[in-house]
Amino acid sequence: MRREVATVQPLLRHVLLIGETQHLRGRRYGNVLLVASRHRLPVAGLERVLASDPVATRVVDPARTRALAAGASAIT
């Protein structure tokens, strides 16, 4: 996940992750959605939508996503 963010980040400035809490913490394997755009992403709106989801899903905001990928090498 870190390397995927590091690969996309130079191309699309605004990057965030969406996933189940357990997947984001690395406690379970599963899919995490990487969302990237040239334009600012509607983090608050995404959080509101996900709050009504029956599965514990959360948004990792762009600043935390960048921090997560710090030091990771891009996939070439």
N, CA, C and O atoms as a Tripos MOL2 file, in Angstrom:
@<TRIPOS>MOLECULE
protein
  304   303    76     0     0
PROTEIN
NO_CHARGES

@<TRIPOS>ATOM
      1 N           0.8230   -1.1710    0.0000 N.3       1 MET1
      2 CA          0.0000    0.0000    0.0000 C.3       1 MET1
      3 C           0.8790    1.2510    0.0000 C.2       1 MET1
      4 O           0.6020    2.2040   -0.7280 O.2       1 MET1
      5 N           1.9260    1.2500    0.8070 N.am      2 ARG2
      6 CA          2.8230    2.4080    0.8770 C.3       2 ARG2
      7 C           3.4820    2.6700   -0.4750 C.2       2 ARG2
      8 O           3.5750    3.8180   -0.9090 O.2       2 ARG2
      9 N           3.9310    1.6270   -1.1300 N.am      3 ARG3
     10 CA          4.5920    1.7900   -2.4260 C.3       3 ARG3
     11 C           3.6170    2.2550   -3.5020 C.2       3 ARG3
     12 O           3.9930    3.0210   -4.3900 O.2       3 ARG3
     13 N           2.3900    1.8080   -3.4320 N.am      4 GLU4
     14 CA          1.3800    2.2450   -4.4020 C.3       4 GLU4
     15 C           1.0930    3.7360   -4.2470 C.2       4 GLU4
     16 O           0.9690    4.4540   -5.2390 O.2       4 GLU4
     17 N           0.9860    4.1980   -3.0080 N.am      5 VAL5
     18 CA          0.7940    5.6290   -2.7690 C.3       5 VAL5
     19 C           2.0020    6.4050   -3.2750 C.2       5 VAL5
     20 O           1.8420    7.4370   -3.9270 O.2       5 VAL5
     21 N           3.1960    5.9290   -2.9860 N.am      6 ALA6
     22 CA          4.4190    6.6030   -3.4320 C.3       6 ALA6
     23 C           4.5090    6.6540   -4.9530 C.2       6 ALA6
     24 O           5.1260    7.5700   -5.4950 O.2       6 ALA6
     25 N           3.9210    5.7100   -5.6440 N.am      7 THR7
     26 CA          3.9270    5.6860   -7.1040 C.3       7 THR7
     27 C           2.9610    6.7110   -7.6880 C.2       7 THR7
     28 O           3.2960    7.3980   -8.6540 O.2       7 THR7
     29 N           1.7850    6.8170   -7.1190 N.am      8 VAL8
     30 CA          0.7380    7.6930   -7.6470 C.3       8 VAL8
     31 C           0.9390    9.1510   -7.2460 C.2       8 VAL8
     32 O           0.6290   10.0590   -8.0170 O.2       8 VAL8
     33 N           1.4450    9.3680   -6.0720 N.am      9 GLN9
     34 CA          1.5360   10.7140   -5.4880 C.3       9 GLN9
     35 C           2.2370   11.7540   -6.3650 C.2       9 GLN9
     36 O           1.7530   12.8830   -6.4320 O.2       9 GLN9
     37 N           3.3350   11.4440   -7.0320 N.am     10 PRO10
     38 CA          3.9660   12.4660   -7.8740 C.3      10 PRO10
     39 C           3.1130   12.8710   -9.0860 C.2      10 PRO10
     40 O           3.2900   13.9590   -9.6340 O.2      10 PRO10
     41 N           2.2020   12.0060   -9.4950 N.am     11 LEU11
     42 CA          1.3840   12.2690  -10.6780 C.3      11 LEU11
     43 C           0.0910   13.0020  -10.3380 C.2      11 LEU11
     44 O          -0.3420   13.8840  -11.0780 O.2      11 LEU11
     45 N          -0.5150   12.6370   -9.2260 N.am     12 LEU12
     46 CA         -1.7800   13.2240   -8.7990 C.3      12 LEU12
     47 C          -1.6140   13.7180   -7.3690 C.2      12 LEU12
     48 O          -1.3960   12.9230   -6.4540 O.2      12 LEU12
     49 N          -1.7150   14.9980   -7.1810 N.am     13 ARG13
     50 CA         -1.3520   15.6370   -5.9180 C.3      13 ARG13
     51 C          -2.2010   15.2020   -4.7230 C.2      13 ARG13
     52 O          -1.6800   15.0330   -3.6210 O.2      13 ARG13
     53 N          -3.4820   15.0240   -4.9340 N.am     14 HIS14
     54 CA         -4.3990   14.7220   -3.8350 C.3      14 HIS14
     55 C          -4.6680   13.2140   -3.7950 C.2      14 HIS14
     56 O          -5.2980   12.6580   -4.6940 O.2      14 HIS14
     57 N          -4.1870   12.5760   -2.7500 N.am     15 VAL15
     58 CA         -4.2860   11.1170   -2.6230 C.3      15 VAL15
     59 C          -4.7990   10.7870   -1.2280 C.2      15 VAL15
     60 O          -4.3460   11.3640   -0.2400 O.2      15 VAL15
     61 N          -5.7460    9.8550   -1.1530 N.am     16 LEU16
     62 CA         -6.2060    9.3630    0.1400 C.3      16 LEU16
     63 C          -6.5210    7.8850    0.0280 C.2      16 LEU16
     64 O          -6.5710    7.3250   -1.0670 O.2      16 LEU16
     65 N          -6.7310    7.2640    1.1700 N.am     17 LEU17
     66 CA         -7.0620    5.8450    1.2260 C.3      17 LEU17
     67 C          -8.4070    5.6630    1.9050 C.2      17 LEU17
     68 O          -8.7640    6.4240    2.8050 O.2      17 LEU17
     69 N          -9.1510    4.6550    1.4730 N.am     18 ILE18
     70 CA        -10.4030    4.2730    2.1120 C.3      18 ILE18
     71 C         -10.3350    2.7680    2.3310 C.2      18 ILE18
     72 O         -10.0050    2.0150    1.4150 O.2      18 ILE18
     73 N         -10.6420    2.3390    3.5340 N.am     19 GLY19
     74 CA        -10.6290    0.9080    3.8000 C.3      19 GLY19
     75 C         -11.2160    0.5610    5.1450 C.2      19 GLY19
     76 O         -11.4740    1.4320    5.9760 O.2      19 GLY19
     77 N         -11.4200   -0.7150    5.3440 N.am     20 GLU20
     78 CA        -11.8760   -1.1870    6.6420 C.3      20 GLU20
     79 C         -10.7730   -0.9250    7.6580 C.2      20 GLU20
     80 O          -9.5880   -1.0330    7.3440 O.2      20 GLU20
     81 N         -11.1580   -0.5900    8.8390 N.am     21 THR21
     82 CA        -10.2110   -0.2300    9.8890 C.3      21 THR21
     83 C          -9.1570   -1.3160   10.0920 C.2      21 THR21
     84 O          -7.9700   -1.0100   10.2010 O.2      21 THR21
     85 N          -9.5690   -2.5550   10.1440 N.am     22 GLN22
     86 CA         -8.6310   -3.6560   10.3790 C.3      22 GLN22
     87 C          -7.6250   -3.8020    9.2360 C.2      22 GLN22
     88 O          -6.4730   -4.1670    9.4710 O.2      22 GLN22
     89 N          -8.0470   -3.5200    8.0100 N.am     23 HIS23
     90 CA         -7.1280   -3.6060    6.8660 C.3      23 HIS23
     91 C          -6.1160   -2.4720    6.9200 C.2      23 HIS23
     92 O          -4.9270   -2.6760    6.6760 O.2      23 HIS23
     93 N          -6.5960   -1.2750    7.2410 N.am     24 LEU24
     94 CA         -5.6960   -0.1230    7.3030 C.3      24 LEU24
     95 C          -4.6670   -0.2550    8.4130 C.2      24 LEU24
     96 O          -3.5580    0.2640    8.2940 O.2      24 LEU24
     97 N          -5.0170   -0.9320    9.4720 N.am     25 ARG25
     98 CA         -4.0820   -1.1370   10.5840 C.3      25 ARG25
     99 C          -3.1480   -2.3200   10.3520 C.2      25 ARG25
    100 O          -2.2240   -2.5460   11.1340 O.2      25 ARG25
    101 N          -3.3840   -3.0690    9.2910 N.am     26 GLY26
    102 CA         -2.5390   -4.2170    8.9840 C.3      26 GLY26
    103 C          -2.8630   -5.4470    9.8120 C.2      26 GLY26
    104 O          -2.0590   -6.3760    9.8790 O.2      26 GLY26
    105 N          -4.0230   -5.4670   10.4410 N.am     27 ARG27
    106 CA         -4.4060   -6.6110   11.2750 C.3      27 ARG27
    107 C          -5.0960   -7.7040   10.4770 C.2      27 ARG27
    108 O          -5.1440   -8.8580   10.9050 O.2      27 ARG27
    109 N          -5.6290   -7.3440    9.3220 N.am     28 ARG28
    110 CA         -6.2570   -8.3130    8.4250 C.3      28 ARG28
    111 C          -5.8730   -7.9540    7.0100 C.2      28 ARG28
    112 O          -5.5930   -6.7940    6.7050 O.2      28 ARG28
    113 N          -5.8590   -8.9520    6.1490 N.am     29 TYR29
    114 CA         -5.6020   -8.7080    4.7390 C.3      29 TYR29
    115 C          -6.9170   -8.3940    4.0490 C.2      29 TYR29
    116 O          -7.9640   -8.9420    4.3940 O.2      29 TYR29
    117 N          -6.8470   -7.5090    3.0740 N.am     30 GLY30
    118 CA         -8.0300   -7.1600    2.3050 C.3      30 GLY30
    119 C          -7.7340   -5.9780    1.4090 C.2      30 GLY30
    120 O          -6.5950   -5.5200    1.3210 O.2      30 GLY30
    121 N          -8.7480   -5.4930    0.7570 N.am     31 ASN31
    122 CA         -8.5890   -4.4030   -0.1980 C.3      31 ASN31
    123 C          -8.6880   -3.0420    0.4770 C.2      31 ASN31
    124 O          -9.4820   -2.8290    1.3930 O.2      31 ASN31
    125 N          -7.8650   -2.1410   -0.0030 N.am     32 VAL32
    126 CA         -7.9100   -0.7430    0.4050 C.3      32 VAL32
    127 C          -8.0230    0.0600   -0.8830 C.2      32 VAL32
    128 O          -7.2970   -0.1940   -1.8450 O.2      32 VAL32
    129 N          -8.9230    1.0180   -0.8980 N.am     33 LEU33
    130 CA         -9.1480    1.8400   -2.0850 C.3      33 LEU33
    131 C          -8.2300    3.0530   -2.0470 C.2      33 LEU33
    132 O          -8.2290    3.8050   -1.0730 O.2      33 LEU33
    133 N          -7.4540    3.2440   -3.0990 N.am     34 LEU34
    134 CA         -6.6020    4.4120   -3.2410 C.3      34 LEU34
    135 C          -7.3440    5.3730   -4.1660 C.2      34 LEU34
    136 O          -7.6670    5.0210   -5.3010 O.2      34 LEU34
    137 N          -7.6150    6.5900   -3.6810 N.am     35 VAL35
    138 CA         -8.3210    7.6080   -4.4620 C.3      35 VAL35
    139 C          -7.3310    8.7310   -4.7370 C.2      35 VAL35
    140 O          -6.7070    9.2480   -3.8100 O.2      35 VAL35
    141 N          -7.1820    9.1120   -5.9990 N.am     36 ALA36
    142 CA         -6.2270   10.1480   -6.3610 C.3      36 ALA36
    143 C          -6.8340   11.0890   -7.3930 C.2      36 ALA36
    144 O          -7.6140   10.6770   -8.2520 O.2      36 ALA36
    145 N          -6.4590   12.3640   -7.2890 N.am     37 SER37
    146 CA         -7.0200   13.3710   -8.1710 C.3      37 SER37
    147 C          -6.0630   14.5590   -8.2970 C.2      37 SER37
    148 O          -5.1940   14.7660   -7.4500 O.2      37 SER37
    149 N          -6.2390   15.3170   -9.3480 N.am     38 ARG38
    150 CA         -5.5110   16.5770   -9.4950 C.3      38 ARG38
    151 C          -6.1580   17.6650   -8.6470 C.2      38 ARG38
    152 O          -5.5410   18.6880   -8.3480 O.2      38 ARG38
    153 N          -7.4050   17.4300   -8.2670 N.am     39 HIS39
    154 CA         -8.1780   18.4170   -7.5110 C.3      39 HIS39
    155 C          -8.4060   17.9380   -6.0850 C.2      39 HIS39
    156 O          -8.3660   16.7410   -5.8010 O.2      39 HIS39
    157 N          -8.6430   18.8870   -5.2000 N.am     40 ARG40
    158 CA         -8.8970   18.5680   -3.7950 C.3      40 ARG40
    159 C         -10.0430   17.5610   -3.6810 C.2      40 ARG40
    160 O         -11.0610   17.6820   -4.3620 O.2      40 ARG40
    161 N          -9.8640   16.5840   -2.8250 N.am     41 LEU41
    162 CA        -10.8670   15.5370   -2.6280 C.3      41 LEU41
    163 C         -11.8290   15.9200   -1.4940 C.2      41 LEU41
    164 O         -11.4130   16.5610   -0.5280 O.2      41 LEU41
    165 N         -13.1060   15.5370   -1.5990 N.am     42 PRO42
    166 CA        -14.1040   15.8920   -0.5870 C.3      42 PRO42
    167 C         -14.0390   14.9690    0.6300 C.2      42 PRO42
    168 O         -14.9180   14.1310    0.8330 O.2      42 PRO42
    169 N         -13.0000   15.1290    1.4270 N.am     43 VAL43
    170 CA        -12.7580   14.2300    2.5580 C.3      43 VAL43
    171 C         -13.9520   14.1980    3.5100 C.2      43 VAL43
    172 O         -14.4080   13.1160    3.8800 O.2      43 VAL43
    173 N         -14.4650   15.3530    3.9120 N.am     44 ALA44
    174 CA        -15.5860   15.3990    4.8590 C.3      44 ALA44
    175 C         -16.8210   14.7010    4.2860 C.2      44 ALA44
    176 O         -17.5160   13.9790    5.0010 O.2      44 ALA44
    177 N         -17.0880   14.9140    3.0150 N.am     45 GLY45
    178 CA        -18.2320   14.2610    2.3850 C.3      45 GLY45
    179 C         -18.0670   12.7470    2.3390 C.2      45 GLY45
    180 O         -19.0230   12.0110    2.5820 O.2      45 GLY45
    181 N         -16.8740   12.2850    2.0320 N.am     46 LEU46
    182 CA        -16.6130   10.8400    2.0160 C.3      46 LEU46
    183 C         -16.7790   10.2570    3.4160 C.2      46 LEU46
    184 O         -17.3400    9.1730    3.5770 O.2      46 LEU46
    185 N         -16.2950   10.9700    4.4230 N.am     47 GLU47
    186 CA        -16.4250   10.4900    5.8100 C.3      47 GLU47
    187 C         -17.8970   10.3880    6.2110 C.2      47 GLU47
    188 O         -18.2910    9.4380    6.8880 O.2      47 GLU47
    189 N         -18.7080   11.3600    5.7970 N.am     48 ARG48
    190 CA        -20.1500   11.3110    6.1180 C.3      48 ARG48
    191 C         -20.8110   10.1000    5.4870 C.2      48 ARG48
    192 O         -21.5940    9.4050    6.1350 O.2      48 ARG48
    193 N         -20.4980    9.8470    4.2310 N.am     49 VAL49
    194 CA        -21.0850    8.7000    3.5340 C.3      49 VAL49
    195 C         -20.6530    7.3940    4.1920 C.2      49 VAL49
    196 O         -21.4760    6.5010    4.3960 O.2      49 VAL49
    197 N         -19.3840    7.2770    4.5220 N.am     50 LEU50
    198 CA        -18.8670    6.0480    5.1140 C.3      50 LEU50
    199 C         -19.3570    5.8240    6.5390 C.2      50 LEU50
    200 O         -19.3960    4.6850    7.0050 O.2      50 LEU50
    201 N         -19.7290    6.8890    7.2350 N.am     51 ALA51
    202 CA        -20.2200    6.7510    8.6070 C.3      51 ALA51
    203 C         -21.5000    5.9230    8.6720 C.2      51 ALA51
    204 O         -21.7830    5.2960    9.6930 O.2      51 ALA51
    205 N         -22.2630    5.9170    7.6020 N.am     52 SER52
    206 CA        -23.5110    5.1410    7.5970 C.3      52 SER52
    207 C         -23.3050    3.7110    7.1010 C.2      52 SER52
    208 O         -24.2540    2.9280    7.0550 O.2      52 SER52
    209 N         -22.0900    3.3720    6.7360 N.am     53 ASP53
    210 CA        -21.7950    2.0310    6.2500 C.3      53 ASP53
    211 C         -21.8230    1.0390    7.4100 C.2      53 ASP53
    212 O         -21.3130    1.3490    8.4860 O.2      53 ASP53
    213 N         -22.4050   -0.1430    7.2200 N.am     54 PRO54
    214 CA        -22.4580   -1.1170    8.3230 C.3      54 PRO54
    215 C         -21.0890   -1.6920    8.6980 C.2      54 PRO54
    216 O         -20.9210   -2.2120    9.8010 O.2      54 PRO54
    217 N         -20.1190   -1.6030    7.7990 N.am     55 VAL55
    218 CA        -18.7710   -2.0870    8.0670 C.3      55 VAL55
    219 C         -17.9270   -0.8980    8.5310 C.2      55 VAL55
    220 O         -18.0540    0.2010    7.9920 O.2      55 VAL55
    221 N         -17.0750   -1.1130    9.5170 N.am     56 ALA56
    222 CA        -16.2200   -0.0440   10.0400 C.3      56 ALA56
    223 C         -15.1890    0.3500    8.9880 C.2      56 ALA56
    224 O         -14.1220   -0.2540    8.8840 O.2      56 ALA56
    225 N         -15.5290    1.3750    8.2130 N.am     57 THR57
    226 CA        -14.6910    1.8520    7.1190 C.3      57 THR57
    227 C         -14.3100    3.2930    7.3980 C.2      57 THR57
    228 O         -15.1160    4.0700    7.9100 O.2      57 THR57
    229 N         -13.0650    3.6510    7.0580 N.am     58 ARG58
    230 CA        -12.6630    5.0350    7.3130 C.3      58 ARG58
    231 C         -11.8080    5.5790    6.1800 C.2      58 ARG58
    232 O         -11.2870    4.8420    5.3430 O.2      58 ARG58
    233 N         -11.6870    6.9090    6.1890 N.am     59 VAL59
    234 CA        -10.8790    7.6320    5.2150 C.3      59 VAL59
    235 C          -9.5640    8.0110    5.8870 C.2      59 VAL59
    236 O          -9.5540    8.5320    7.0030 O.2      59 VAL59
    237 N          -8.4660    7.7470    5.2050 N.am     60 VAL60
    238 CA         -7.1630    8.2380    5.6550 C.3      60 VAL60
    239 C          -6.9200    9.5160    4.8540 C.2      60 VAL60
    240 O          -6.7000    9.4580    3.6440 O.2      60 VAL60
    241 N          -6.9600   10.6620    5.5220 N.am     61 ASP61
    242 CA         -6.8820   11.9490    4.8270 C.3      61 ASP61
    243 C          -5.5540   12.1010    4.0890 C.2      61 ASP61
    244 O          -4.6000   11.3760    4.3690 O.2      61 ASP61
    245 N          -5.4920   13.0460    3.1420 N.am     62 PRO62
    246 CA         -4.2780   13.1990    2.3270 C.3      62 PRO62
    247 C          -2.9900   13.3980    3.1210 C.2      62 PRO62
    248 O          -1.9560   12.8360    2.7580 O.2      62 PRO62
    249 N          -3.0290   14.1760    4.1830 N.am     63 ALA63
    250 CA         -1.8010   14.4040    4.9640 C.3      63 ALA63
    251 C          -1.3070   13.1060    5.5920 C.2      63 ALA63
    252 O          -0.1100   12.8200    5.5490 O.2      63 ALA63
    253 N          -2.1940   12.3260    6.1670 N.am     64 ARG64
    254 CA         -1.7930   11.0480    6.7750 C.3      64 ARG64
    255 C          -1.3800   10.0410    5.7130 C.2      64 ARG64
    256 O          -0.4870    9.2250    5.9410 O.2      64 ARG64
    257 N          -2.0230   10.0960    4.5550 N.am     65 THR65
    258 CA         -1.6450    9.1910    3.4670 C.3      65 THR65
    259 C          -0.2220    9.4970    3.0010 C.2      65 THR65
    260 O           0.5700    8.5850    2.7690 O.2      65 THR65
    261 N           0.0990   10.8010    2.8650 N.am     66 ARG66
    262 CA          1.4800   11.1780    2.4870 C.3      66 ARG66
    263 C           2.4710   10.6960    3.5400 C.2      66 ARG66
    264 O           3.5290   10.1660    3.2020 O.2      66 ARG66
    265 N           2.1360   10.8770    4.8030 N.am     67 ALA67
    266 CA          3.0180   10.4490    5.8870 C.3      67 ALA67
    267 C           3.2130    8.9350    5.8630 C.2      67 ALA67
    268 O           4.3110    8.4430    6.1230 O.2      67 ALA67
    269 N           2.1630    8.2110    5.5570 N.am     68 LEU68
    270 CA          2.2330    6.7550    5.4930 C.3      68 LEU68
    271 C           3.2160    6.3110    4.4020 C.2      68 LEU68
    272 O           3.9410    5.3320    4.5780 O.2      68 LEU68
    273 N           3.2370    7.0270    3.2890 N.am     69 ALA69
    274 CA          4.0850    6.6460    2.1710 C.3      69 ALA69
    275 C           5.5050    7.1900    2.2650 C.2      69 ALA69
    276 O           6.3510    6.8490    1.4390 O.2      69 ALA69
    277 N           5.7720    8.0180    3.2460 N.am     70 ALA70
    278 CA          7.1080    8.6200    3.3690 C.3      70 ALA70
    279 C           8.1800    7.5390    3.4410 C.2      70 ALA70
    280 O           8.0870    6.6100    4.2430 O.2      70 ALA70
    281 N           9.1740    7.6680    2.6120 N.am     71 GLY71
    282 CA         10.2770    6.7230    2.5990 C.3      71 GLY71
    283 C          10.0500    5.4900    1.7500 C.2      71 GLY71
    284 O          10.9770    4.7090    1.5330 O.2      71 GLY71
    285 N           8.8360    5.3010    1.2670 N.am     72 ALA72
    286 CA          8.5460    4.1350    0.4120 C.3      72 ALA72
    287 C           9.0180    4.4140   -1.0050 C.2      72 ALA72
    288 O           8.9350    5.5460   -1.4820 O.2      72 ALA72
    289 N           9.5080    3.3960   -1.6660 N.am     73 SER73
    290 CA          9.9650    3.5680   -3.0420 C.3      73 SER73
    291 C           8.8090    3.3070   -4.0010 C.2      73 SER73
    292 O           7.9810    2.4260   -3.7730 O.2      73 SER73
    293 N           8.7700    4.0830   -5.0730 N.am     74 ALA74
    294 CA          7.7280    3.9340   -6.0770 C.3      74 ALA74
    295 C           7.9050    2.6150   -6.8320 C.2      74 ALA74
    296 O           9.0130    2.0930   -6.9600 O.2      74 ALA74
    297 N           6.8070    2.1060   -7.3160 N.am     75 ILE75
    298 CA          6.8430    0.8790   -8.1320 C.3      75 ILE75
    299 C           7.2420    1.2830   -9.5380 C.2      75 ILE75
    300 O           6.6410    2.1770  -10.1320 O.2      75 ILE75
    301 N           8.2530    0.6210  -10.0620 N.am     76 THR76
    302 CA          8.7030    0.9640  -11.4210 C.3      76 THR76
    303 C           8.4670   -0.1700  -12.3740 C.2      76 THR76
    304 O           8.7840   -0.0580  -13.5580 O.2      76 THR76
@<TRIPOS>BOND
     1     1     2 1
     2     2     3 1
     3     3     4 2
     4     3     5 am
     5     5     6 1
     6     6     7 1
     7     7     8 2
     8     7     9 am
     9     9    10 1
    10    10    11 1
    11    11    12 2
    12    11    13 am
    13    13    14 1
    14    14    15 1
    15    15    16 2
    16    15    17 am
    17    17    18 1
    18    18    19 1
    19    19    20 2
    20    19    21 am
    21    21    22 1
    22    22    23 1
    23    23    24 2
    24    23    25 am
    25    25    26 1
    26    26    27 1
    27    27    28 2
    28    27    29 am
    29    29    30 1
    30    30    31 1
    31    31    32 2
    32    31    33 am
    33    33    34 1
    34    34    35 1
    35    35    36 2
    36    35    37 am
    37    37    38 1
    38    38    39 1
    39    39    40 2
    40    39    41 am
    41    41    42 1
    42    42    43 1
    43    43    44 2
    44    43    45 am
    45    45    46 1
    46    46    47 1
    47    47    48 2
    48    47    49 am
    49    49    50 1
    50    50    51 1
    51    51    52 2
    52    51    53 am
    53    53    54 1
    54    54    55 1
    55    55    56 2
    56    55    57 am
    57    57    58 1
    58    58    59 1
    59    59    60 2
    60    59    61 am
    61    61    62 1
    62    62    63 1
    63    63    64 2
    64    63    65 am
    65    65    66 1
    66    66    67 1
    67    67    68 2
    68    67    69 am
    69    69    70 1
    70    70    71 1
    71    71    72 2
    72    71    73 am
    73    73    74 1
    74    74    75 1
    75    75    76 2
    76    75    77 am
    77    77    78 1
    78    78    79 1
    79    79    80 2
    80    79    81 am
    81    81    82 1
    82    82    83 1
    83    83    84 2
    84    83    85 am
    85    85    86 1
    86    86    87 1
    87    87    88 2
    88    87    89 am
    89    89    90 1
    90    90    91 1
    91    91    92 2
    92    91    93 am
    93    93    94 1
    94    94    95 1
    95    95    96 2
    96    95    97 am
    97    97    98 1
    98    98    99 1
    99    99   100 2
   100    99   101 am
   101   101   102 1
   102   102   103 1
   103   103   104 2
   104   103   105 am
   105   105   106 1
   106   106   107 1
   107   107   108 2
   108   107   109 am
   109   109   110 1
   110   110   111 1
   111   111   112 2
   112   111   113 am
   113   113   114 1
   114   114   115 1
   115   115   116 2
   116   115   117 am
   117   117   118 1
   118   118   119 1
   119   119   120 2
   120   119   121 am
   121   121   122 1
   122   122   123 1
   123   123   124 2
   124   123   125 am
   125   125   126 1
   126   126   127 1
   127   127   128 2
   128   127   129 am
   129   129   130 1
   130   130   131 1
   131   131   132 2
   132   131   133 am
   133   133   134 1
   134   134   135 1
   135   135   136 2
   136   135   137 am
   137   137   138 1
   138   138   139 1
   139   139   140 2
   140   139   141 am
   141   141   142 1
   142   142   143 1
   143   143   144 2
   144   143   145 am
   145   145   146 1
   146   146   147 1
   147   147   148 2
   148   147   149 am
   149   149   150 1
   150   150   151 1
   151   151   152 2
   152   151   153 am
   153   153   154 1
   154   154   155 1
   155   155   156 2
   156   155   157 am
   157   157   158 1
   158   158   159 1
   159   159   160 2
   160   159   161 am
   161   161   162 1
   162   162   163 1
   163   163   164 2
   164   163   165 am
   165   165   166 1
   166   166   167 1
   167   167   168 2
   168   167   169 am
   169   169   170 1
   170   170   171 1
   171   171   172 2
   172   171   173 am
   173   173   174 1
   174   174   175 1
   175   175   176 2
   176   175   177 am
   177   177   178 1
   178   178   179 1
   179   179   180 2
   180   179   181 am
   181   181   182 1
   182   182   183 1
   183   183   184 2
   184   183   185 am
   185   185   186 1
   186   186   187 1
   187   187   188 2
   188   187   189 am
   189   189   190 1
   190   190   191 1
   191   191   192 2
   192   191   193 am
   193   193   194 1
   194   194   195 1
   195   195   196 2
   196   195   197 am
   197   197   198 1
   198   198   199 1
   199   199   200 2
   200   199   201 am
   201   201   202 1
   202   202   203 1
   203   203   204 2
   204   203   205 am
   205   205   206 1
   206   206   207 1
   207   207   208 2
   208   207   209 am
   209   209   210 1
   210   210   211 1
   211   211   212 2
   212   211   213 am
   213   213   214 1
   214   214   215 1
   215   215   216 2
   216   215   217 am
   217   217   218 1
   218   218   219 1
   219   219   220 2
   220   219   221 am
   221   221   222 1
   222   222   223 1
   223   223   224 2
   224   223   225 am
   225   225   226 1
   226   226   227 1
   227   227   228 2
   228   227   229 am
   229   229   230 1
   230   230   231 1
   231   231   232 2
   232   231   233 am
   233   233   234 1
   234   234   235 1
   235   235   236 2
   236   235   237 am
   237   237   238 1
   238   238   239 1
   239   239   240 2
   240   239   241 am
   241   241   242 1
   242   242   243 1
   243   243   244 2
   244   243   245 am
   245   245   246 1
   246   246   247 1
   247   247   248 2
   248   247   249 am
   249   249   250 1
   250   250   251 1
   251   251   252 2
   252   251   253 am
   253   253   254 1
   254   254   255 1
   255   255   256 2
   256   255   257 am
   257   257   258 1
   258   258   259 1
   259   259   260 2
   260   259   261 am
   261   261   262 1
   262   262   263 1
   263   263   264 2
   264   263   265 am
   265   265   266 1
   266   266   267 1
   267   267   268 2
   268   267   269 am
   269   269   270 1
   270   270   271 1
   271   271   272 2
   272   271   273 am
   273   273   274 1
   274   274   275 1
   275   275   276 2
   276   275   277 am
   277   277   278 1
   278   278   279 1
   279   279   280 2
   280   279   281 am
   281   281   282 1
   282   282   283 1
   283   283   284 2
   284   283   285 am
   285   285   286 1
   286   286   287 1
   287   287   288 2
   288   287   289 am
   289   289   290 1
   290   290   291 1
   291   291   292 2
   292   291   293 am
   293   293   294 1
   294   294   295 1
   295   295   296 2
   296   295   297 am
   297   297   298 1
   298   298   299 1
   299   299   300 2
   300   299   301 am
   301   301   302 1
   302   302   303 1
   303   303   304 2
@<TRIPOS>SUBSTRUCTURE
     1 MET1         2 RESIDUE 1 A MET
     2 ARG2         6 RESIDUE 1 A ARG
     3 ARG3        10 RESIDUE 1 A ARG
     4 GLU4        14 RESIDUE 1 A GLU
     5 VAL5        18 RESIDUE 1 A VAL
     6 ALA6        22 RESIDUE 1 A ALA
     7 THR7        26 RESIDUE 1 A THR
     8 VAL8        30 RESIDUE 1 A VAL
     9 GLN9        34 RESIDUE 1 A GLN
    10 PRO10       38 RESIDUE 1 A PRO
    11 LEU11       42 RESIDUE 1 A LEU
    12 LEU12       46 RESIDUE 1 A LEU
    13 ARG13       50 RESIDUE 1 A ARG
    14 HIS14       54 RESIDUE 1 A HIS
    15 VAL15       58 RESIDUE 1 A VAL
    16 LEU16       62 RESIDUE 1 A LEU
    17 LEU17       66 RESIDUE 1 A LEU
    18 ILE18       70 RESIDUE 1 A ILE
    19 GLY19       74 RESIDUE 1 A GLY
    20 GLU20       78 RESIDUE 1 A GLU
    21 THR21       82 RESIDUE 1 A THR
    22 GLN22       86 RESIDUE 1 A GLN
    23 HIS23       90 RESIDUE 1 A HIS
    24 LEU24       94 RESIDUE 1 A LEU
    25 ARG25       98 RESIDUE 1 A ARG
    26 GLY26      102 RESIDUE 1 A GLY
    27 ARG27      106 RESIDUE 1 A ARG
    28 ARG28      110 RESIDUE 1 A ARG
    29 TYR29      114 RESIDUE 1 A TYR
    30 GLY30      118 RESIDUE 1 A GLY
    31 ASN31      122 RESIDUE 1 A ASN
    32 VAL32      126 RESIDUE 1 A VAL
    33 LEU33      130 RESIDUE 1 A LEU
    34 LEU34      134 RESIDUE 1 A LEU
    35 VAL35      138 RESIDUE 1 A VAL
    36 ALA36      142 RESIDUE 1 A ALA
    37 SER37      146 RESIDUE 1 A SER
    38 ARG38      150 RESIDUE 1 A ARG
    39 HIS39      154 RESIDUE 1 A HIS
    40 ARG40      158 RESIDUE 1 A ARG
    41 LEU41      162 RESIDUE 1 A LEU
    42 PRO42      166 RESIDUE 1 A PRO
    43 VAL43      170 RESIDUE 1 A VAL
    44 ALA44      174 RESIDUE 1 A ALA
    45 GLY45      178 RESIDUE 1 A GLY
    46 LEU46      182 RESIDUE 1 A LEU
    47 GLU47      186 RESIDUE 1 A GLU
    48 ARG48      190 RESIDUE 1 A ARG
    49 VAL49      194 RESIDUE 1 A VAL
    50 LEU50      198 RESIDUE 1 A LEU
    51 ALA51      202 RESIDUE 1 A ALA
    52 SER52      206 RESIDUE 1 A SER
    53 ASP53      210 RESIDUE 1 A ASP
    54 PRO54      214 RESIDUE 1 A PRO
    55 VAL55      218 RESIDUE 1 A VAL
    56 ALA56      222 RESIDUE 1 A ALA
    57 THR57      226 RESIDUE 1 A THR
    58 ARG58      230 RESIDUE 1 A ARG
    59 VAL59      234 RESIDUE 1 A VAL
    60 VAL60      238 RESIDUE 1 A VAL
    61 ASP61      242 RESIDUE 1 A ASP
    62 PRO62      246 RESIDUE 1 A PRO
    63 ALA63      250 RESIDUE 1 A ALA
    64 ARG64      254 RESIDUE 1 A ARG
    65 THR65      258 RESIDUE 1 A THR
    66 ARG66      262 RESIDUE 1 A ARG
    67 ALA67      266 RESIDUE 1 A ALA
    68 LEU68      270 RESIDUE 1 A LEU
    69 ALA69      274 RESIDUE 1 A ALA
    70 ALA70      278 RESIDUE 1 A ALA
    71 GLY71      282 RESIDUE 1 A GLY
    72 ALA72      286 RESIDUE 1 A ALA
    73 SER73      290 RESIDUE 1 A SER
    74 ALA74      294 RESIDUE 1 A ALA
    75 ILE75      298 RESIDUE 1 A ILE
    76 THR76      302 RESIDUE 1 A THR
